[in-house]
Amino acid sequence: MAQGTAIEPALNWHAGGAAPATNQVNIEAVAATTLLLERKSDSGTFFCSWDPGNAAVVYGKAAAYATIDTGAECGDPANKA
């Protein structure tokens, strides 16, 4: 989270593992070449951004956090933003 804050201090960065609040950006999964970010909108929709490292970045949305809390789920065509 320190790196996220250093890059964009205006965002409220949090570790993943639980649904983010509307004022938080979750760093759900991070590795050397992959990244999964999630956020809950004011309307209650969850949005995700998945960078698999070896393909294009994909974006998803869902009514439930558990539907987008992995890279595979975020990239699922059923959750396409």
Residue frames as a rotation matrix with the C-alpha (Angstrom) as fourth column:
MET 1
0.565 0.825 0.000 0.00
0.825 -0.565 0.000 0.00
0.000 0.000 -1.000 0.00
ALA 2
0.216 -0.566 -0.795 2.92
0.291 -0.740 0.606 2.32
-0.932 -0.363 0.005 0.54
GLN 3
-0.784 -0.523 0.334 3.74
0.444 -0.098 0.890 2.16
-0.433 0.847 0.309 -3.16
GLY 4
-0.089 0.847 0.525 0.14
0.938 -0.106 0.329 2.98
0.334 0.522 -0.785 -4.08
THR 5
0.696 0.320 -0.643 0.16
0.604 -0.745 0.283 5.93
-0.388 -0.585 -0.712 -1.70
ALA 6
-0.238 -0.872 -0.428 3.47
0.287 -0.484 0.826 7.13
-0.928 0.073 0.366 -3.12
ILE 7
-0.810 -0.043 0.585 2.08
0.586 0.003 0.811 7.00
-0.036 0.999 0.023 -6.67
GLU 8
-0.330 0.787 0.521 -1.42
0.114 -0.515 0.849 8.36
0.937 0.340 0.080 -5.93
PRO 9
-0.954 -0.160 -0.255 -1.78
0.262 -0.025 -0.965 9.76
0.148 -0.987 0.066 -2.41
ALA 10
-0.611 0.780 0.135 -5.35
-0.781 -0.622 0.056 10.97
0.128 -0.071 0.989 -3.05
LEU 11
0.154 0.667 -0.729 -6.64
-0.426 0.711 0.560 7.38
0.892 0.224 0.394 -3.02
ASN 12
0.183 0.039 0.982 -7.41
-0.969 0.176 0.173 5.41
-0.166 -0.984 0.070 0.13
TRP 13
-0.121 -0.369 -0.922 -5.42
-0.629 0.747 -0.217 2.19
0.768 0.553 -0.322 -0.45
HIS 14
0.268 0.229 0.936 -6.23
-0.895 0.420 0.153 -1.04
-0.358 -0.878 0.317 1.45
ALA 15
-0.869 -0.488 0.083 -5.14
-0.449 0.848 0.283 -4.67
-0.208 0.208 -0.956 1.41
GLY 16
-0.262 0.784 -0.563 -7.62
-0.659 0.281 0.697 -7.06
0.705 0.554 0.443 -0.14
GLY 17
-0.920 -0.056 -0.389 -9.39
0.164 0.843 -0.512 -9.95
0.357 -0.534 -0.766 1.49
ALA 18
-0.333 0.867 -0.371 -12.59
0.701 -0.035 -0.712 -8.12
-0.630 -0.497 -0.596 2.34
ALA 19
0.284 0.535 0.796 -14.98
0.927 -0.366 -0.084 -6.00
0.246 0.761 -0.600 0.33
PRO 20
-0.797 -0.601 0.069 -13.73
0.572 -0.786 -0.233 -2.43
0.194 -0.146 0.970 0.01
ALA 21
0.000 0.738 -0.675 -15.76
0.608 -0.536 -0.586 0.47
-0.794 -0.410 -0.449 1.36
THR 22
0.759 0.395 0.518 -16.85
0.647 -0.370 -0.666 3.13
-0.072 0.841 -0.537 -1.11
ASN 23
0.889 -0.456 -0.035 -13.86
-0.457 -0.889 -0.023 5.31
-0.021 0.036 -0.999 -0.23
GLN 24
0.198 -0.835 0.513 -11.25
-0.399 0.409 0.821 2.56
-0.895 -0.368 -0.253 -0.59
VAL 25
0.493 -0.181 -0.851 -9.21
-0.784 0.333 -0.524 0.96
0.378 0.925 0.023 -3.37
ASN 26
0.726 -0.208 0.656 -8.29
-0.277 0.784 0.556 -2.65
-0.630 -0.585 0.511 -2.61
ILE 27
-0.139 -0.766 -0.628 -5.00
-0.961 0.256 -0.100 -4.11
0.238 0.590 -0.772 -3.76
GLU 28
0.730 0.608 0.313 -6.43
-0.665 0.737 0.120 -7.61
-0.157 -0.296 0.942 -3.89
ALA 29
0.718 -0.532 0.448 -3.55
0.495 0.843 0.208 -9.41
-0.489 0.073 0.869 -5.56
VAL 30
0.767 -0.561 -0.311 -0.10
-0.642 -0.671 -0.372 -8.23
0.000 0.485 -0.874 -6.55
ALA 31
0.621 -0.666 0.413 2.94
0.498 0.742 0.449 -10.09
-0.605 -0.074 0.793 -7.83
ALA 32
-0.386 -0.902 -0.194 5.97
0.373 -0.345 0.861 -9.27
-0.844 0.260 0.470 -9.95
THR 33
-0.998 -0.044 0.034 3.89
0.046 -0.326 0.944 -8.95
-0.031 0.944 0.328 -13.15
THR 34
-0.356 0.934 0.008 0.23
0.611 0.227 0.759 -9.10
0.707 0.275 -0.651 -12.08
LEU 35
-0.996 0.090 -0.029 -2.15
-0.040 -0.683 -0.730 -6.75
-0.085 -0.725 0.683 -10.28
LEU 36
-0.271 0.963 0.000 -5.82
0.718 0.202 0.667 -6.86
0.642 0.181 -0.745 -9.23
LEU 37
-0.999 0.033 0.024 -7.48
-0.041 -0.805 -0.592 -3.68
0.000 -0.593 0.805 -7.95
GLU 38
-0.306 0.950 -0.066 -11.08
0.826 0.299 0.477 -3.32
0.473 0.092 -0.876 -6.73
ARG 39
-0.993 0.109 0.049 -13.38
-0.119 -0.869 -0.480 -0.49
-0.009 -0.482 0.876 -5.68
LYS 40
-0.327 0.944 -0.050 -16.99
0.923 0.307 -0.231 -0.17
-0.203 -0.122 -0.972 -4.59
SER 41
-0.674 0.145 0.725 -18.97
0.294 -0.847 0.443 2.65
0.678 0.512 0.528 -6.19
ASP 42
-0.882 0.398 0.252 -21.36
-0.452 -0.562 -0.692 4.89
-0.134 -0.725 0.676 -4.29
SER 43
0.010 0.934 -0.357 -24.23
-0.947 0.123 0.296 2.99
0.320 0.335 0.886 -5.97
GLY 44
0.376 0.097 0.921 -22.93
-0.673 0.712 0.200 -0.30
-0.637 -0.695 0.333 -4.51
THR 45
0.982 -0.094 -0.166 -21.45
-0.071 0.629 -0.774 -1.82
0.177 0.771 0.611 -7.68
PHE 46
0.435 -0.888 0.150 -17.99
-0.002 0.165 0.986 -3.37
-0.901 -0.429 0.070 -7.37
PHE 47
0.914 -0.243 -0.326 -15.43
-0.372 -0.177 -0.911 -2.62
0.164 0.954 -0.252 -10.10
CYS 48
0.535 -0.782 0.320 -12.15
0.206 0.488 0.848 -4.37
-0.819 -0.388 0.422 -10.76
SER 49
0.690 -0.480 -0.542 -9.08
-0.714 -0.326 -0.620 -3.97
0.121 0.814 -0.568 -12.90
TRP 50
0.694 -0.419 0.585 -6.93
0.073 0.850 0.522 -7.03
-0.716 -0.320 0.621 -13.65
ASP 51
0.450 -0.673 -0.587 -3.49
-0.886 -0.257 -0.385 -6.85
0.108 0.694 -0.712 -15.24
PRO 52
0.978 -0.004 0.211 -2.43
-0.034 0.983 0.180 -10.46
-0.208 -0.183 0.961 -15.92
GLY 53
0.274 -0.957 -0.099 1.04
-0.327 -0.189 0.926 -9.37
-0.905 -0.222 -0.364 -16.97
ASN 54
-0.712 -0.569 0.412 1.03
0.132 0.469 0.874 -11.30
-0.690 0.676 -0.258 -20.23
ALA 55
-0.359 0.679 0.640 -2.13
0.905 0.084 0.418 -9.96
0.230 0.729 -0.645 -21.89
ALA 56
-0.436 0.263 0.861 -4.29
0.060 -0.946 0.319 -6.86
0.898 0.191 0.396 -22.03
VAL 57
-0.980 0.193 0.048 -5.68
-0.091 -0.219 -0.972 -5.31
-0.177 -0.956 0.232 -18.85
VAL 58
-0.443 0.896 -0.041 -9.34
0.445 0.260 0.857 -6.21
0.778 0.361 -0.514 -18.31
TYR 59
-0.863 0.279 0.420 -12.04
-0.490 -0.663 -0.566 -4.46
0.121 -0.694 0.709 -16.34
GLY 60
-0.558 0.706 -0.436 -15.06
0.494 0.705 0.509 -5.95
0.666 0.069 -0.743 -14.64
LYS 61
-0.661 0.429 0.616 -18.05
-0.702 -0.644 -0.305 -5.06
0.266 -0.634 0.727 -12.51
ALA 62
-0.473 0.532 -0.702 -20.49
0.392 0.841 0.374 -6.98
0.789 -0.098 -0.606 -10.37
ALA 63
0.400 0.716 0.572 -23.11
-0.341 -0.463 0.818 -6.51
0.851 -0.523 0.059 -7.69
ALA 64
0.998 -0.041 0.056 -21.18
-0.032 0.438 0.898 -8.75
-0.061 -0.898 0.436 -5.28
TYR 65
0.364 -0.930 0.059 -17.54
-0.907 -0.339 0.250 -8.49
-0.212 -0.144 -0.967 -4.21
ALA 66
-0.004 -0.365 0.931 -17.11
-0.275 0.895 0.350 -12.29
-0.961 -0.255 -0.104 -4.22
THR 67
0.793 0.378 0.477 -17.88
0.341 0.373 -0.863 -12.27
-0.504 0.847 0.167 -7.95
ILE 68
0.836 -0.488 0.252 -14.76
0.014 -0.440 -0.898 -10.22
0.549 0.754 -0.361 -8.84
ASP 69
0.786 -0.504 0.358 -12.24
-0.556 -0.323 0.766 -10.92
-0.271 -0.801 -0.534 -6.08
THR 70
0.137 -0.805 0.577 -9.86
0.345 0.585 0.734 -12.95
-0.929 0.098 0.358 -8.29
GLY 71
-0.574 -0.435 -0.693 -8.18
-0.471 -0.517 0.715 -12.14
-0.669 0.737 0.092 -11.58
ALA 72
-0.943 0.245 0.225 -10.08
0.333 0.692 0.641 -14.93
0.002 0.679 -0.734 -13.34
GLU 73
-0.066 0.977 -0.201 -13.41
0.916 -0.021 -0.400 -13.59
-0.395 -0.210 -0.894 -12.07
CYS 74
0.015 0.014 -1.000 -12.55
-0.032 -0.999 -0.015 -10.00
-0.999 0.032 -0.015 -12.95
GLY 75
-0.727 -0.417 -0.546 -11.64
-0.537 -0.152 0.830 -11.11
-0.429 0.896 -0.113 -16.48
ASP 76
-0.586 0.587 0.558 -14.74
0.573 0.788 -0.227 -13.29
-0.573 0.187 -0.798 -16.88
PRO 77
-0.887 0.250 0.389 -16.81
0.224 -0.504 0.834 -12.03
0.404 0.827 0.390 -19.86
ALA 78
0.055 0.962 -0.267 -19.93
0.809 0.114 0.576 -12.24
0.585 -0.247 -0.772 -17.67
ASN 79
0.400 0.024 -0.916 -18.45
0.784 -0.526 0.329 -9.48
-0.474 -0.850 -0.229 -15.49
LYS 80
-0.406 -0.630 0.662 -17.21
0.892 -0.431 0.137 -7.26
0.199 0.646 0.737 -18.31
ALA 81
-0.203 0.269 -0.942 -17.44
0.498 -0.799 -0.336 -3.57
-0.843 -0.537 0.028 -17.41
